[in-house]
Amino acid sequence: MNGKKKILVVEDEASIRSFIVINLSRAGYEVVEAESGEAAIESLERETGVGVVLLDVMLPGIDGFEVCRRIRAKGSKIGIIMLTARAQEVDRVTGLMTGADDYVTKPFSPTELIARIDALYRRLGGLVAEDNDRIVSGPFELNTRNRTLDKNDKRIRLTQVEYTIMRYFLENPDKAISREDMLVAVWGDDYNGELKIVDVNIRRLRIKIEDDPAFPSYIQTVWGYGYKWNS
């Protein structure tokens, strides 16, 4: 192994895939290529050490949304960035709700793409676990060493973004947190995406942790501002 961070690029258009591969290779990443959803699944079963998947939405065979769902259904915490040529918000929201960590809309610059990937890799690296590696709030227990969440002693599968949001909430109980502060804390102060990504991830997290996501007891909305963890 050469120690490089490994990325799977799933894109059916050869010219775009080649453009991405060249730029990622120049940035120091090891790149694996797939031109369909089926090939992507096979690559993930065959390859070891893939940290991020760059996943086009429109693919022959199974589409990017379905590939994302299958990756998350296995409990994988691998980073996923969706690529879409369509600017409709529904595509971005669908990608995030199926488990993607971020999205980039075509056309994009190599600088923007690499910045997003770098930022996601930093989040995947996580924070150094402290001596007290457990945070408990009501029925929840967050293990900061293993990066896991249990509710009533039952494991809840989280993406790395969801884990980071939960940790930020549990470290700031009963405090109103603005969407802007959440964006910086979770995605980094150099993130240049839309604020909407916070709301979509909160929606996804509520589905996983709340008894009734339509009437959340733990992640409460602070209207016109952001969210608060009700301890």
QUIZIJO-V283295 format. One record per backbone hydrogen bond with DSSP energy under -1.0 kcal/mol. NH is the residue of the N-H (numbers start at 1). CO is the residue of the C=O. E is the energy in kcal/mol with one decimal. If there is no record, write none. Layout:
nh=[NH	NH]
co=[CO	CO]
e=[E	E]
//
This chain:
nh=[7	8	9	10	11	17	18	19	20	21	22	23	24	25	26	27	28	29	30	32	34	37	40	41	42	43	44	45	46	47	51	52	53	54	55	56	57	64	67	68	69	70	71	72	73	75	76	79	81	82	83	84	92	93	94	95	96	97	98	99	100	101	102	104	106	113	114	115	116	117	118	119	120	121	122	123	124	125	133	135	137	140	141	142	143	144	147	148	150	151	152	154	156	163	164	165	166	167	168	169	170	171	172	174	175	177	179	182	183	184	185	186	187	188	191	197	198	200	201	202	203	204	205	206	207	209	210	215	220	220	222	225	226	227	228	230]
co=[30	52	32	54	34	13	14	15	16	17	18	19	20	21	22	23	25	24	5	7	9	60	36	37	38	39	40	41	42	43	6	6	79	8	81	10	83	57	63	64	65	66	67	68	69	72	71	51	53	102	55	104	88	89	90	91	92	93	94	96	95	80	80	82	84	109	110	111	112	113	114	115	116	117	118	119	120	121	131	142	140	137	150	135	148	133	143	143	141	154	139	151	149	159	160	161	162	163	164	165	166	167	169	229	172	227	225	178	179	180	181	182	183	184	188	194	195	196	197	198	199	200	201	202	203	205	206	212	218	228	226	222	222	177	220	218]
e=[-2.8	-2.4	-3.2	-3.3	-2.1	-2.7	-2.7	-2.0	-2.4	-2.8	-2.5	-1.8	-2.6	-2.6	-2.1	-1.4	-1.4	-2.6	-2.9	-3.0	-2.3	-1.1	-1.8	-2.1	-2.2	-2.4	-2.2	-1.6	-1.7	-3.7	-2.5	-1.3	-3.0	-3.1	-3.1	-2.4	-2.7	-2.8	-2.1	-2.5	-2.4	-2.5	-2.3	-2.4	-2.5	-2.0	-1.5	-2.6	-2.7	-2.5	-2.9	-1.7	-1.1	-2.8	-2.6	-2.3	-2.1	-2.8	-1.7	-1.2	-2.2	-2.7	-1.4	-2.8	-3.3	-2.3	-2.6	-2.1	-2.2	-2.3	-3.1	-2.3	-2.2	-2.6	-2.0	-1.8	-2.5	-1.7	-1.1	-2.5	-2.2	-2.4	-2.4	-3.2	-2.7	-2.0	-1.4	-1.5	-2.3	-2.9	-2.9	-1.5	-2.9	-2.5	-2.2	-2.3	-2.6	-2.6	-2.2	-2.5	-2.8	-1.9	-1.4	-3.1	-1.3	-3.4	-1.8	-2.3	-2.5	-2.0	-2.6	-2.4	-2.4	-1.1	-1.6	-1.4	-1.9	-2.1	-1.8	-2.2	-2.3	-2.2	-2.5	-2.6	-1.6	-2.0	-2.4	-1.8	-1.0	-3.0	-2.9	-2.3	-2.2	-2.5	-2.4	-3.2]
//
